[in-house]
Each structure stands twice: as C-alpha cells, then as structure tokens.
C-alpha cells in the first residue's frame, strides 16, 4: 500500500494540474476573445481574467515545488528554492485575494441594502476593489521578506554558519507562520462576511416578492442564488485547504515525509481547480461559450 500511494498521488496531482490549466486557460481565453470583440471588459471579467492567470501560475508553482521536494530535492540551490517559494507565495496571494475581491464585487453589485455606507461603497465598487488588492500587498511584501530571511537562516544553520541564534530563528519562523495565517484568515473572513450579507439580501428579496404576490423565479432571485452558490463554493474549497496549510506552515517537521508533501500538493491544487469549474458554471458568458464549442464539435461545418 505504501508503494502504491506515491503512484496514486502522482496521477492525482498530474490530473489536477492538467484540468486546472484547462479550466483557467479557458476562462482567460474566452475573456481575451470577448475583450477583442467588444473593445472593453467589465470589472467582473477583469477579476476573472486576473484570477485565471494567477491560478495558472499557482498550479505551475505547486507542480514545480512538488517535483523539487519529492523527486529531485538535492538538485536545487538556495536561490532556486527561494524563487520557487516566491512564485508560489505571489500566485497564492493573488489567487486568494482576487477570489475575495470577486465575492465583494458580487456583494456590492447584486445586493440592495439601503444603508448609506453600503450605497457609498456600491457607487465606488472599483475603488473598493482596488483598495482591497493594494491593501493586501502589505501582507504579501511582509510575508516575502520574512520568507526569504527564514529560508536563508535554515540553509546557513544546515551548513553550520549560524550559532547561538536559536531565538532569532524561532522569531523569524513564528513571524512567517503568523503572517501566512493572518493573511488567509483575513481573506476568508471578508469572503464569509460577503456570503452572509448575500444570504440576508436574498432573504429580504424573497420576503418582498412574497408580500407583493410575485413568484420567486424572477431574474434578480436567480442572480442572487447564483452569486451565493459561487461564494459559498469558494468558502468551502478555501476551508478544505486549511489542513494542508496547518501541516505545511505550523508543523514543518511533518514535511520530511514525502507522502505528506504529496498530500499537501494534491490538496493545494483542489481549490484553483474546482473553483474555476464552478466559476465557469456560474458565469453566463462562459457557459454559453462552452455550449457553442460543444455544438461546433458535435456538428462540424463541412
């Protein structure tokens, strides 16, 4: 069984990598074609485009890190390891925060709260999204700085160049873990808040429709439900990554086991893979483009 598991994980990671690149490449390609045709791109499409590109980068970073850690760990120098870690951290950061921005966009564009602060944010949705992404860069820059220091210290310690610096090493390691945890917790909390407000807005809308004697299948209800489904799927998939994050960040000694590494890589690919397919299902333009491709393949022109 122990010899079979690596082969299973290899097949799983390769399959996830292939499907993930297909789904995100499809999202990016459809939006690029639409951009060329219309000469403009909506805010939602811009977020989806950036999200797809960052997820392609994340999938490649995870694959390279898996190949480095499991297959050829001795062939990679400190510089290569740092580059791989930085590529993973940057792509993971933008994947997480662009998904959060998408949740905020759904919240501000779909819901109809009458509070003054909400209306103010609704009128300035582009500025809100820009501030959210720029603000998240504080986490990214801090994390990258600590990550590089941590990696350098681990290498120097291994080579015997650091003595009597155990406390400093522990502080750097703790800072690394804390920053990573705070970043993910903050983005998750913002997405969760958007989800709860979308649920409240949907409940109020359905209540209003019932009082007016109208059905619950109006376009606004369908948009509400579709947004709620997309956001909750993002939350659930994000939450499913927590075990891998806890193992890789808070218990690095477990990563000496190659099976644990492969499990973490497989779990890490699930989010950018599954959520991208959910985004395709939840986006009318992407669904329609997929239907057109199916029709073309089924009934090719002669």
C-alpha positions in Angstrom: 0.0 0.0 0.0 2.9 2.4 0.9 4.4 1.8 -2.5 1.1 2.3 -4.3 0.3 5.6 -2.6 3.1 7.7 -4.4 1.8 6.5 -7.8 -1.8 7.4 -6.9 -0.7 10.8 -5.7 1.4 11.3 -8.9 -1.6 10.5 -11.1 -3.9 12.7 -8.9 -1.5 15.7 -9.0 -0.9 15.4 -12.7 -4.7 15.1 -13.4 -5.4 18.1 -11.2 -2.7 20.1 -12.9 -4.0 19.3 -16.4 -7.6 20.0 -15.6 -6.8 23.2 -13.7 -4.8 24.6 -16.5 -7.6 23.7 -19.0 -10.3 25.4 -16.9 -8.3 28.6 -16.1 -6.9 28.8 -19.6 -10.5 28.5 -20.9 -11.6 31.4 -18.7 -8.7 33.6 -19.8 -9.1 32.7 -23.5 -12.9 33.5 -23.5 -12.4 36.8 -21.8 -9.5 37.7 -24.1 -11.6 37.0 -27.2 -14.5 38.9 -25.7 -12.2 41.8 -25.0 -11.0 41.9 -28.6 -14.6 41.8 -29.9 -16.1 44.4 -27.6 -13.0 46.6 -27.1 -13.9 46.7 -23.4 -14.0 44.5 -20.4 -16.3 44.7 -17.3 -14.9 44.7 -13.8 -16.2 41.1 -13.2 -14.4 39.9 -16.3 -11.2 41.7 -15.3 -11.2 39.9 -12.0 -12.0 36.6 -13.6 -9.2 37.1 -16.1 -6.6 38.1 -13.4 -7.8 35.2 -11.2 -7.4 32.7 -14.0 -3.9 33.9 -14.8 -2.9 33.8 -11.1 -4.3 30.3 -10.7 -2.3 29.0 -13.7 0.8 30.4 -12.1 -0.2 28.8 -8.8 -0.7 25.4 -10.4 2.8 25.6 -12.0 4.4 26.7 -8.8 2.8 23.8 -6.9 3.9 21.3 -9.5 7.5 22.6 -9.6 7.6 22.6 -5.8 6.3 19.1 -5.7 8.9 18.0 -8.3 11.6 19.8 -6.3 10.6 18.4 -2.9 9.8 14.8 -3.9 11.8 13.8 -7.0 15.0 15.9 -7.1 15.4 17.7 -3.7 19.2 17.7 -3.9 19.5 19.4 -7.3 18.0 22.8 -6.2 20.2 25.5 -4.7 19.1 28.1 -2.2 18.4 30.7 -4.9 16.2 28.3 -6.9 14.2 27.3 -3.7 13.6 31.0 -2.9 12.4 31.7 -6.4 10.0 28.7 -6.3 8.7 29.8 -2.9 8.3 33.4 -4.0 6.4 32.3 -7.2 4.2 30.1 -5.0 3.6 32.9 -2.4 2.8 35.6 -5.0 0.4 33.4 -7.1 -1.3 32.0 -4.0 -1.7 35.5 -2.6 -3.4 36.9 -5.7 -5.5 33.8 -6.2 -6.8 34.2 -2.6 -7.4 37.9 -2.7 -8.8 38.0 -6.2 -11.4 35.4 -5.2 -12.1 37.6 -2.1 -12.5 40.6 -4.4 -14.9 38.7 -6.6 -17.0 37.9 -3.5 -17.0 41.6 -2.6 -17.9 42.5 -6.2 -21.0 40.2 -6.1 -22.0 41.7 -2.8 -21.8 45.3 -3.9 -23.4 44.7 -7.3 -26.2 42.3 -6.5 -27.5 43.2 -3.1 -29.8 46.2 -2.4 -29.2 47.4 1.1 -30.4 50.9 1.8 -27.7 51.8 4.4 -25.8 55.0 3.5 -22.4 53.4 3.9 -23.4 50.5 1.7 -24.7 52.8 -1.0 -21.4 54.7 -0.8 -19.4 51.6 -1.3 -21.7 50.4 -4.1 -21.2 53.6 -6.0 -17.4 53.2 -5.7 -17.1 49.5 -6.2 -14.0 49.8 -8.4 -12.2 51.9 -5.8 -13.2 49.4 -3.1 -11.7 46.5 -5.1 -8.5 48.4 -5.9 -8.0 49.4 -2.2 -8.7 45.8 -1.2 -6.0 44.4 -3.6 -3.5 47.2 -2.8 -4.1 46.8 1.0 -3.4 43.0 0.7 0.1 43.8 -0.8 1.1 44.8 2.8 0.7 41.2 3.8 2.5 39.9 0.7 5.6 42.1 1.0 5.9 41.4 4.7 5.5 37.6 4.1 8.0 37.6 1.3 10.6 39.4 3.4 10.2 37.0 6.3 10.1 34.0 3.9 13.5 34.9 2.4 15.1 35.5 5.8 13.7 32.2 7.1 15.0 30.2 4.1 18.4 31.8 4.4 18.7 31.1 8.1 17.6 27.5 7.6 20.3 27.0 4.9 23.0 28.7 7.0 22.1 26.7 10.0 22.3 23.5 8.0 25.7 24.5 6.8 26.9 25.3 10.3 27.3 29.0 9.7 24.8 30.1 12.4 25.5 29.6 16.1 23.7 30.9 19.2 20.9 32.3 17.0 18.1 29.9 18.0 15.9 32.6 19.4 16.2 34.8 16.3 15.4 31.7 14.1 12.3 30.9 16.2 11.1 34.5 16.0 11.5 34.6 12.2 9.8 31.2 11.9 6.9 32.3 14.1 6.6 35.6 12.1 6.4 33.6 8.9 3.7 31.3 10.2 1.7 34.2 11.8 1.7 36.4 8.7 0.6 33.5 6.5 -2.2 32.6 8.9 -3.4 36.2 9.3 -3.5 36.7 5.5 -5.6 33.6 4.9 -7.8 34.3 7.9 -8.5 37.9 6.8 -9.4 37.0 3.2 -11.6 34.1 4.5 -13.4 36.4 6.9 -14.1 39.0 4.2 -15.5 36.3 1.9 -17.6 34.9 4.7 -18.9 38.3 5.5 -19.9 38.8 1.8 -21.6 35.4 1.8 -23.6 36.2 4.9 -24.7 39.6 3.6 -25.7 38.0 0.3 -27.8 35.5 2.2 -29.5 38.3 4.1 -30.1 40.2 0.9 -31.6 37.1 -0.8 -33.9 36.5 2.2 -35.1 40.1 2.2 -35.7 40.0 -1.6 -37.7 36.7 -1.4 -39.8 38.2 1.5 -40.5 41.3 -0.5 -41.5 39.2 -3.6 -43.9 37.1 -1.4 -45.5 40.3 0.0 -46.1 41.6 -3.5 -47.6 38.2 -4.6 -44.9 37.6 -7.1 -43.0 34.4 -7.8 -39.5 33.6 -6.6 -38.1 32.8 -10.1 -37.5 36.4 -11.2 -34.1 37.3 -12.7 -32.9 39.1 -9.5 -33.5 36.0 -7.4 -31.6 33.8 -9.9 -28.7 36.2 -9.8 -28.7 36.2 -6.0 -28.8 32.4 -5.8 -26.0 32.1 -8.4 -23.8 34.5 -6.5 -24.5 32.8 -3.2 -23.6 29.4 -4.7 -20.3 30.8 -6.2 -19.2 32.5 -3.0 -20.1 29.5 -0.7 -18.3 27.1 -3.0 -15.2 29.4 -2.7 -15.5 29.4 1.1 -15.9 25.6 1.3 -12.9 24.9 -1.0 -10.8 27.5 0.8 -11.7 25.8 4.1 -10.7 22.5 2.7 -7.2 23.8 2.3 -6.7 24.6 6.0 -5.4 21.0 6.9 -2.7 21.3 4.2 -1.9 24.9 5.4 -1.7 23.8 9.0 0.7 20.9 8.2 2.9 22.9 5.8 3.2 26.0 7.9 2.7 25.1 11.6 4.3 21.6 11.5 7.2 21.7 9.0 8.8 18.6 10.5 6.0 16.5 9.0 7.1 17.7 5.6 10.1 15.4 5.8 7.6 12.6 4.8 7.2 12.6 1.0 3.7 11.2 1.3 2.7 14.2 3.4 4.2 16.6 0.9 2.3 14.9 -2.0 -0.9 15.1 0.0 -0.4 18.8 0.7 0.3 19.4 -3.0 -2.8 17.5 -4.0 -5.0 19.4 -1.6 -3.4 22.7 -2.7 -4.5 22.1 -6.3 -8.1 21.3 -5.4 -9.0 25.0 -4.8 -7.8 26.5 -8.1 -9.2 23.5 -10.0 -12.7 23.0 -8.6 -13.5 26.7 -8.0 -12.6 27.5 -11.6 -15.1 25.0 -12.9 -17.7 26.5 -10.6 -16.9 29.9 -11.9 -17.5 28.6 -15.5 -20.8 27.1 -14.4 -21.9 30.3 -12.7 -21.0 32.7 -15.5 -23.5 33.1 -18.3 -20.9 34.1 -20.9 -18.5 31.2 -20.1 -21.4 28.7 -20.1 -22.6 30.0 -23.5 -19.1 29.8 -25.0 -18.8 26.2 -23.8 -22.2 25.3 -25.3 -21.0 26.9 -28.6 -17.9 24.8 -28.5 -19.9 21.6 -27.9 -22.2 22.4 -30.8 -19.2 23.1 -33.1 -17.6 19.8 -32.1 -20.9 17.9 -32.5 -21.9 19.4 -35.8 -18.7 20.5 -37.6 -19.1 22.6 -40.6 -18.3 20.9 -43.9 
